[in-house]
Amino acid sequence: MDLRLQSLTNWVRQFTGLEQAVAEPVSGDASFRRYFRVWQASDAGPPTPLIVMDAPPEHEDCVPFLAIARHWHRHGVNVPEILQADLEQGFLMLEDFGDNLMLGQLTDATADELYRGALTELVDIQQLAAPESYPLPPYDAALLNREMALFPDWLLEQQLGMALGNSERALLDTTFAFLRESALAQPEVTVHRDYHSRNLLVRPGTNRPGVIDFQDAVRGPVTYDAVSLLKDCYISWPEQALCQWLEFYRQSSAAAGLHRADRETFRQWFELMGMQRHLKAAGIFARLAIRDGKHGYLQDIPRTVSYLIAASARQPALRCFHEWLSDVVMPDIERRIGPPPGLEQQSS
C-alpha cells in the first residue's frame, strides 16, 4: 500500500469541493517529488483541475519552492499559484497549468514563437530580486565545481567504467578551472537553474510559458538559463536557429540592463556556460540511472556530450579536452549507450 498517497488523499479531501477527490498520477521528476491531479467540484460550473505535489520532507525541502513561487507569482511570472500547503507532511496544492510541455509542442512551425516567448519570460525572471524570506544561494565556485565533478564521478567512472589516470584528471581539472572562471566573470542575475522544454508548459492564448521546477533557483551567470533552453538536453536545433534566438535574448537582456556584452563576448559566455551545464547534466543522467533506477535518462547522454564536443571545438584553449572527448569518451558512449540523435530541422 502507498501510505503517502493515502495520506495525501486524506489531506486533499478536507478542502471544499474535494471531499470525494481521487488523486490521479501526473508525473514524477528527477527528484523524489511526485505530482497528482485532483478535480475540485463547483456548484457554478464544471470541476476545476488542481495539481497536488507530494514532496517527502525527509528528502525534499518545500520552503524554497513556496518562497520562490509566491514571490515570482506576485511579480507576474507565470508560475503556479500556491493554493494550499502543509510543510510538515510535504504536500502542496497548486494551480494546474495542464500537460502541454513545450518539448511536445515544438515543431518547425511553432519553435520560433515558443522560444521567443520563453526567452522573454526568462528576462522577466532574471530581473527579480530574491524573495525577502529566502535569499537565493550563490552559484559560486564550490557549487560549480561540485556540479562538474558529477561528469567523471558518475558518467566516466561508474557508468562507463573508465579508469582515470593522472593525466586525464589533470586535463579535467584544467578544463573545469577554465569554465569556472568564465562563469564567475559573468554578470549575476536570478537563475531558474533548470529552464528547459520539460519544465515549461505551453498555455492557450500566449507564447509565454508556464514555469515549473524552480525551487533550486540561485544568483548566478546571466547565460545559464539561456543555455538550458537553447542547448536543451532533450532536443537540439541547427546553428542558424540557435544564433537567432541567442541574439534575440542578448538584445532583450541587455535592454533590461542585465549586461552590456557585445555579440562575440556573449556567445563566448554562452558556449563556456553550456559546457559547465552539460558536464553536470551528463553526470546527473548517469547518477539517475545508477543510483535511482531511472534508466530512461541514459538516452539523453549522447546528445548532451555531443554539445560538449561541439562547444570545445570552438575553444583553442580546450583543444586537448576536445580531442579526448572525441577520441576516447564519445566512442565509449556510443558503444555502451548509443549515438547522439540528429538535429531538429527548424531553420527559421
C-alpha positions in Angstrom: 0.0 0.0 0.0 1.2 3.5 -0.9 0.9 5.2 2.6 2.0 8.6 1.3 -0.7 8.5 -1.4 -3.3 7.6 1.2 -2.1 10.4 3.5 -2.1 12.9 0.5 -5.7 11.8 -0.4 -6.9 12.3 3.1 -5.3 15.8 3.2 -6.8 16.8 -0.1 -10.3 15.7 1.0 -10.5 18.2 3.8 -11.0 21.0 1.4 -14.3 22.2 -0.1 -15.2 20.6 -3.3 -12.6 17.9 -2.9 -14.3 15.6 -0.4 -14.5 12.8 -2.9 -11.3 13.6 -4.8 -9.2 10.8 -6.2 -5.5 11.6 -6.9 -4.6 10.7 -10.5 -0.8 10.3 -11.1 0.5 13.0 -13.5 4.3 12.5 -13.3 7.3 12.3 -11.2 10.6 14.1 -11.9 14.3 13.6 -11.4 13.9 14.1 -7.6 11.7 12.4 -5.0 8.7 14.6 -5.8 5.6 13.2 -7.3 2.6 15.0 -8.9 -1.1 14.2 -8.9 -4.2 15.8 -10.4 -7.4 16.2 -8.5 -10.7 17.7 -9.5 -12.5 20.3 -7.4 -16.2 20.2 -7.7 -18.1 23.5 -8.0 -21.8 24.5 -8.0 -21.1 27.2 -10.5 -19.7 25.0 -13.3 -17.5 22.1 -14.3 -14.9 20.8 -11.8 -11.5 22.6 -11.7 -8.3 20.6 -12.1 -5.6 21.1 -9.5 -2.1 19.7 -9.0 -1.0 18.2 -5.7 2.7 17.8 -5.1 4.0 15.0 -2.9 7.4 16.1 -1.6 8.6 13.8 1.3 10.1 16.1 4.0 12.9 13.7 4.6 14.1 14.1 1.0 12.7 17.5 -0.2 12.5 20.9 1.4 9.4 22.8 0.3 10.5 26.1 1.8 12.4 27.3 -1.2 9.6 26.2 -3.6 7.0 28.1 -1.6 9.0 31.2 -1.1 10.1 31.5 -4.8 6.6 30.5 -6.1 4.8 33.2 -4.1 7.4 35.8 -4.9 7.6 35.2 -8.6 3.8 34.8 -8.9 3.3 38.1 -7.1 5.6 39.8 -9.6 3.9 38.5 -12.7 6.0 35.4 -13.6 3.8 32.6 -14.9 4.4 30.1 -12.1 1.5 28.1 -10.5 -0.4 29.8 -7.7 0.0 28.1 -4.3 -3.5 27.2 -3.1 -2.8 25.1 0.0 0.4 23.9 1.7 1.3 21.5 4.5 5.1 21.7 5.0 5.0 19.2 7.9 3.6 16.5 5.6 5.3 17.8 2.4 2.0 18.4 0.5 1.3 21.3 -1.8 -1.8 22.1 -3.8 -1.1 24.2 -6.9 -2.8 25.8 -9.9 -2.9 23.3 -12.8 -1.1 24.5 -16.0 -2.1 21.4 -17.9 0.1 18.8 -19.6 1.3 20.5 -22.7 5.1 20.5 -22.1 7.0 22.8 -24.5 9.0 19.7 -25.6 5.9 18.1 -27.1 4.7 21.2 -28.8 7.9 22.1 -30.6 7.7 21.8 -34.4 9.1 23.7 -37.4 6.0 25.9 -37.3 5.9 26.6 -33.6 9.5 26.7 -32.4 10.4 30.4 -33.2 7.3 31.8 -31.4 7.7 29.4 -28.4 11.4 30.1 -27.9 11.0 33.9 -28.2 8.2 33.7 -25.6 10.2 31.6 -23.3 13.2 33.9 -23.6 11.1 36.9 -22.9 9.7 35.2 -19.8 13.3 34.4 -18.8 14.3 38.1 -18.9 11.4 38.9 -16.5 12.6 36.2 -14.1 16.2 37.4 -14.2 15.3 40.9 -13.2 13.6 39.8 -10.0 15.3 40.3 -6.6 15.4 37.3 -4.2 12.3 36.7 -2.0 12.7 38.6 1.3 12.1 35.3 3.2 14.5 33.3 1.2 17.9 34.7 0.0 18.8 32.8 -3.2 22.1 30.8 -2.7 25.0 32.0 -4.9 26.1 30.0 -7.9 29.7 30.1 -6.5 32.9 28.3 -7.3 32.1 25.5 -4.8 28.7 24.7 -6.5 30.2 25.0 -10.0 32.9 22.5 -9.0 30.6 20.0 -7.4 28.4 20.0 -10.5 31.2 19.4 -12.9 32.6 16.7 -10.7 29.5 14.6 -11.5 30.8 14.0 -15.0 33.9 12.0 -14.0 32.4 10.6 -10.9 29.2 9.2 -12.3 29.4 9.1 -16.1 33.1 8.2 -16.8 33.9 6.0 -13.8 30.7 4.5 -12.7 28.6 4.3 -15.9 31.4 3.8 -18.5 33.8 2.0 -16.1 36.7 4.2 -17.2 39.9 4.3 -15.0 41.1 7.9 -15.0 44.8 8.3 -14.7 46.7 11.4 -13.5 46.8 12.9 -17.0 43.1 12.6 -17.5 42.4 14.1 -14.1 44.8 17.0 -14.8 43.0 17.6 -18.1 39.7 17.7 -16.3 41.0 20.0 -13.6 42.3 22.4 -16.2 39.1 22.4 -18.2 36.9 22.8 -15.1 39.0 25.8 -13.9 38.7 27.5 -17.3 34.9 27.0 -17.3 34.5 28.1 -13.7 36.4 31.3 -14.2 34.3 32.2 -17.2 31.0 31.6 -15.3 32.1 33.6 -12.3 33.1 36.5 -14.5 29.6 36.9 -15.9 27.0 39.4 -14.6 24.8 37.8 -11.9 21.0 37.5 -12.2 18.3 35.3 -10.8 18.8 31.8 -12.3 16.0 29.3 -12.5 18.7 26.6 -13.0 16.6 24.1 -15.0 14.9 26.3 -17.6 14.2 23.9 -20.5 11.5 22.3 -22.6 10.4 19.8 -19.9 9.9 22.5 -17.3 7.9 24.9 -19.5 4.2 24.4 -20.3 2.5 25.8 -23.4 -0.6 27.7 -22.4 -3.5 28.8 -24.6 -3.6 32.3 -26.0 0.0 33.3 -25.2 3.5 32.4 -26.2 4.7 32.9 -22.6 5.2 29.5 -20.9 4.0 28.3 -17.6 7.2 27.8 -15.5 7.7 24.9 -13.1 10.5 23.2 -11.2 12.1 26.5 -10.0 12.9 25.5 -6.4 16.6 25.3 -7.0 16.9 28.9 -8.1 20.2 30.7 -7.4 22.0 34.0 -8.1 24.4 33.3 -10.9 25.6 33.8 -14.5 23.4 35.6 -17.0 23.7 33.0 -19.7 23.0 29.9 -17.6 19.2 29.6 -18.2 19.5 30.6 -21.9 21.9 27.6 -22.3 19.5 25.3 -20.6 16.8 26.3 -23.0 18.7 26.7 -26.3 21.1 23.8 -25.8 18.4 21.6 -24.3 19.5 18.1 -23.3 16.2 16.8 -24.7 16.1 18.5 -28.1 18.6 20.2 -30.4 18.4 22.7 -33.2 20.6 23.9 -36.1 23.2 26.5 -35.5 21.3 29.1 -37.6 18.2 28.9 -35.4 20.2 28.9 -32.2 22.2 32.0 -33.2 19.0 33.9 -34.0 17.4 33.0 -30.7 20.5 33.8 -28.7 20.9 37.2 -30.3 17.2 37.9 -29.6 17.9 37.0 -26.0 21.2 39.0 -25.8 19.4 42.1 -27.0 16.4 41.7 -24.7 18.5 41.0 -21.7 20.8 44.0 -22.5 17.8 46.3 -22.9 16.7 45.1 -19.4 20.1 46.3 -18.0 21.3 42.8 -17.2 24.6 43.1 -19.1 26.5 45.2 -21.7 28.2 42.4 -23.6 28.7 42.5 -27.4 27.7 39.6 -29.6 31.1 37.9 -29.5 31.6 38.2 -25.8 28.1 37.0 -25.1 28.4 34.0 -27.4 31.7 33.1 -25.6 30.0 33.3 -22.2 27.2 31.1 -23.6 29.4 28.5 -25.0 31.5 28.0 -21.9 28.5 28.1 -19.6 26.9 25.4 -21.8 29.9 23.2 -21.2 29.7 23.5 -17.5 26.0 22.7 -17.6 26.4 19.7 -19.9 29.1 18.3 -17.8 26.8 18.4 -14.9 23.8 17.1 -16.8 25.6 14.1 -18.3 26.8 13.2 -14.8 23.3 13.6 -13.4 21.7 11.4 -16.1 24.2 8.6 -15.2 23.5 9.1 -11.5 19.8 8.8 -12.1 20.2 5.5 -13.8 22.7 4.0 -11.4 21.5 5.3 -8.0 17.8 5.8 -8.7 17.0 3.2 -11.3 15.7 5.8 -13.8 17.4 4.3 -16.8 15.4 6.4 -19.4 17.8 9.3 -18.8 20.7 7.4 -20.3 19.3 8.1 -23.8 19.9 11.8 -23.2 23.7 11.4 -22.5 24.8 11.1 -26.2 23.2 14.4 -27.1 24.5 16.1 -24.0 28.1 15.0 -24.6 27.8 16.0 -28.3 27.1 19.5 -27.1 30.4 19.3 -25.2 32.3 18.2 -28.2 30.9 20.9 -30.5 31.5 23.7 -27.9 35.0 22.6 -27.0 35.9 22.5 -30.7 35.4 26.3 -30.8 37.9 26.8 -27.9 41.6 26.7 -28.8 42.4 26.6 -25.0 40.4 23.3 -24.7 41.9 21.5 -27.8 43.2 18.6 -25.7 39.9 18.2 -23.9 38.1 18.3 -27.2 40.3 15.6 -28.7 40.0 13.4 -25.6 36.2 13.7 -25.6 36.0 12.9 -29.4 38.6 10.1 -29.5 38.0 8.4 -26.2 34.8 9.3 -24.3 32.3 9.6 -27.1 33.2 6.3 -28.8 32.7 4.6 -25.5 29.3 6.3 -25.0 28.3 5.2 -28.5 29.2 1.6 -27.8 27.5 1.4 -24.4 24.6 3.8 -24.7 24.1 4.8 -28.3 24.8 7.5 -30.9 23.7 11.1 -30.5 20.3 11.8 -32.2 20.0 14.1 -35.2 19.1 17.8 -35.1 15.6 19.1 -35.4 15.0 20.6 -38.8 13.9 24.1 -37.7 15.9 26.8 -39.5 14.0 30.0 -39.2 
